[in-house]
C-alpha cells in the first residue's frame, strides 16, 4: 500500500456497518432496468464485481409509480422489483460486500408520459429547464403542479414503502436521495420552493418534508442504517438557492444524530457547473457532527488527503467504478485506471456494464 493511500484504504464504521476501506461506490444511473423497473440478472453481476468497495450505494430506485422520470431505471415499489433486488443483495453479500439502496423521487424532473398523462409534482408550479428521457426519446420538462398540503403524508408514505421493500430485498441500509434537483432538493431550496404554507418560506419550512421523510425511513431501518445525499451547488434543472451555505448548514445540523451519514456531492468543476467553488463539505460535516461521505472531483491522492485533513470520513467515486470494478485494489497498487466506454454508460445490455476486467 502506498503511503498516500493509508487513510483512504483504512477501515471505517458507518452506523451499524464495519467497512474494510473508505472507498464508496457512488450511486450512478446505468439505465439497464427491464419491464416495469425490474433490475435484470446482469445487475447482480455488476454490483458483485464491485463488492470490494467499502460501501456500495445503488443507482436511484423509484419509490412509486409517481416518482419515475426516466426510462430503464429500476424501482422499489413492486413485489417483482423486490425479487430482482434480492438477487442483487445476495450476490453482493456472497462476494463479501455491503450495499445500500438509494430511495428516489424525481418530483418535477418528469414528464406526462410517466404520470399517466398528468403533470409531475413539485413544491411549486415552477418549471425546470431540461428534458426527460422517455420511451419516445427526449422531451422538454413540463411545468409541474404544486402539491397540496394534504398530499404530503402520502409522499412521506411513498418513501416509507420503498424503505420497507428495501428491507425485504436484503439491503444493508438505504440512502435518501435529497440531491441533484429531485423532489426533496426542490423542497429544500428557495429557488424551487415558493410555498406560503408550513412546507415553504423559512429554512425550517423548506426542510420540513426532507426531515419528515428521514423520520419515516429511520423509523423502519433505525438511524444507524440510513444516509442522506445532498448537493449544495447543483445547478442543473434550474436549481438555485439564495444562500446555499445557510440552507444546507441548517439541514445538516437538523440531521445531526438522526442518520448514519450524510453524502455531500460537490462537483467543483465540470459540465454540471460553470464556476469553481470552495468545498462546503467540511462545514457540513461539522454541523452534522457525524460520518460524512464526500463526492466530486476526487482522485485517490486528493481523497486520501481530504480524509487525513479531517474534511471528510469517506469519499465516493462514480465514473471510476464503471470501468474499474476493483477500484480499491487499483488504488492500493497505484495502478492506472481504465476509462469507460462513453456510449454504453446509459442503456444497453451487458457490454460496457459487466465486461470490464479486474486487475490480473
N, C-alpha and C positions, 0 to 999 in steps of 0.2 A: 504493500500500500504506500503510495506516495505521501510525503509529508504534508502536502497541501490538501490531502483528502481525509485526514484523520477526523475531522469534525463531521463532514457530510456522510461518511461511511460508518460513523459510530452508532450504537444502538440508541433507541429513544422509547419513550412511552407516550401514547396518546390515549387518554381516558383509560379504558379497560384493556388496551392492547399494548403488548411489548413488540417493538419493531426492531428488526436487525440493522436497519440503516435509516437515514433521514432523507432518502430519495423517494419522493412521492410521484406516482403516475397521475398526472392531472387529467380531469375529465375532458374528453375530446369526442365530438360528434364524428362518427365514421359513416353513418347512413347506410347500414347494411341490413336493417331490420326487414323482415318479410311479413306478408299478410297484414294483420291488424296490429302492427307494432310488436312483432314477435322477434326476439333475438334468435338468429339462425344457429345451427350447430357450430359453425366456424367461430362464433363469438366466444364460446368456451375455450377453444384452442387459443384464440387471440389473447385473452386475458391470462390464461395459464402460462403462456410463453413469457409473460411479463411479471410473473409472481415473485421474482426476486426484488421487486420494489418494496421499500419499507411498508408502503400502503398504496393500494390501487383505489382511485376514485373513478367510477364508471362514467361513461357518457351520460348526459342527462336523460332521464326516463320520465315521460309524461305521466302525471298523476291522475289524469282524467281524459275523457274524450275532448272536453273543452280546452285542455291545456296544450293541445297539439298546435304546431306551427310549421312543420316541415315534413316532407315525405321521407320514408325509410328510416325513421327514428323509433327507438323502442319505447314501450310503455310499462307502467307498473300499476295498472288498474283493472286488469282482466285475469281470470284464472289461467288462461293459456300463456299469458306473459310470465306469470309466476313459475309455471312449469319450465319454461325456457331458461329463466334466470337460475332456477335450481341446478340445472346442468352447468351453468357458468360458475356458480359459487362452489359446487362440488369439485370442479376441475381445478380451480384456483387453490382451494384448501388441500387437495391431493398434492399439488405442486409446492405446498408449504407457504402459500401467500395469505394476505389479508385484503379484504375488499369491501369498500363502502359503495352503496348505490346513491347516485345523485338524484334528488327529487326536483322535478322541473315543471314549471307552468310558464308559458311564454307570454301570457297576457296579450297586449296589443300587437305583438310581433307575430301575427297570424293573418288568416285570410278567410273569407266566407266559405271557401272550398273545404276548410277544416271545421267549420262551425254550422254545418247543415244549412248553409245559406244565410245565417245570422251574422252579426258583427262580432269581432273579438272583444273581449272585456279589458278594461283598464281602470285606473283610479279616476281619470278624467277623459273628456272627449277630445284629446289632443293626439293628432296623428303622428306616427313615426315615419321618418324618411327611410326608405329601404324596400326590399322585395321579399316575398315569401316564396319558398321553393315548393311548388305544388306538383301534382301528378301531370299537369299540363305545362310545366315549365315555370319560370319566374314571373310573378305577378306583383304589382305595386301593393304595398300595405294599405288597407283602407283606414279611414278614421274609425276608431273604436267606439263602443258605447261605454258610458261610465257605470260602474257597479252601483246598484242601490245599496244603502247601508244594511238593509235586511238580507242581502246576499252574502255578507261577509262570513257568517258562520258556516255557510255551505262551502265557501272557498277554503276555509281552515280545515273542514272535514275532508276535502279532496286530498290535502297534504297528509292528514291523519290516515286516510285509507291507503295511500301509497306507502306510508311508513309501515302499516300493519302487513301489507303484502310483501314488502321488502324483508320483514322479519320472517314471514313464511318461506320466502325464497332462500333463506340461509345466509344472508349477508352478515357481515361483522358490525355494520352500522350504516348510517345514512348521512349524506351531506345535503343540506337545504341550499338550493340554488337561488341566491339572492343577488346575483351579479349580472353583468352583460346586457343590461337593458330589458330584462324579463320582468315578470309580474311584481315580485317583491321589491326589486330595484326601482320599478316605476312608482311604487307607493312611497318609497323612502325619499326620493329626490324631488325637489320643488319645481324642477323644470317639467316634470311629467305629472305631478300631483298638485292640482289646484282646488282640491276639495275644501268645502267650508264646514264639514261635519267633524266628528271625532276621529276620522281617519285621514285628516289633512291638516293644513295650517302649520302648526308648530312642529318641531323635531319629534316631540312625543307623539303627536297625532300621526305624522307620516311613518313613524316607526311602529305604530300600533299593530298593523297586520303582520309584519315580519315577526314581532315578538309573540303575537298570538299563535302563529304557526310554530315557532320554536317551542312554546309551551305545550302545544298539542303533540308534536313529534317526540319531544323528550318524555312526555307522559307515557308514551308507548315503548320507547327504547331506553330511557334513562339518559341523563345528561352526559354520561361517560362514553356514549356511542353515537353522538350526533355532532356534526360540524356545520358551519355556515360559511358560504362563499360570498364575497363582496368585491366590488371593483370600483373604487372611488374616482378613477379618472376616465372610465369608459365613456366614449362619446358617440359611438355609432347609434343608429336608431333614434337620433335626435335626443340623446340623453344628456342632461346637464343638471347642475345644482349651483345655487348662488354661493354656497360656502361648503364645499365637499369636506374640508378638514373638520369643520364643526359637526356636520351631518353624520359623517362616518365615525367620528370620535364619539358622538352621542350613542350611536348604535353599538359600537364596540364596548363601551362602558356598560350599557344596558344588558349586554350579553354576558358580562362577567359572572363567572360561577355557574352559568346555565348550560355550558357546552363543553365538549371535549376539545374543540379547537375552532379557530377562525382561519379561513383560507383567503388571503388577500391577493387579488390579481392586479398587477400594475405593469402594463406594457409601456415601459418608459421611452421606447422608441419603436417605430414600425408602422405598418399600414393602418392600424387602428387609431393611431394618434398623430397629431400634427406638431406637437411640441414635446420637448423633453422636460419631465417634471421631477422634482425631488421625491424620493420614495416616502410614502406615508406609512408603510408597514411598521417601522419601529414605534411610531407614536400610537398606532392602533394596538400593537402588542402590549404597550404599557397601559393603555386604557382598559384593554380586555383583561390583562393580568393573568393570562393563561397561554397554553400552547398555540403557536401561530405558524401557519404554513405560508411561505412567500412564493409568488409566481410572477414570472415576466422578465424575459431577457437575461436569465442566468445561464452561465456555463458552470462546469464543475468547480473551477477555481473561485469564481465570484460567489457561488453558492456556499462553498466552504468558508469563505471569508465572512459572509453575512451571518453564518451561524456562530463562528468564532467571535464576532464582534457583538453578539447579543441582539442583532437586528431581527432575527427570526429563530425558530427552533428547527424547522424543516423547510425544504424547498421542493416545489413540484415542477415537473418537466412535462411538457406536452409533446410537441413535434419530435424531439429526440427519441421518444419512446416508440414512435411509429416504425422507424427503420432499425432501431437498436433494442430488440426485446430484452436483452441482458444489460441494460444501461448501467446498473451499479457495478457490474464486473468490468465494463469498459472504463468507467471512471477509476476503478481500483488499479487497472493496468495502464492508465493513461493511453488507452488505445484510441485510434482515430474513430470518429463516428460516421456511420453510413448516412447518406441523405435519402429522404423518402422520395418515392415516385409521385410527383405532384398530381397528375391526372387521376390517380387511384385513391387519393386521400378520402374523397367523398363519393360514396356509392360504388357499385360494382360487386364483385364476388370475392373469391379467396386471393386473387392476385393483388399485390400491394396491401394485403391485410394480414395474412398468416404465413407468407412465404419469405419473410426477411430472416436470414440465418443468424444464429448466435455465434459468438466467437468460437473458433476451433478449440 
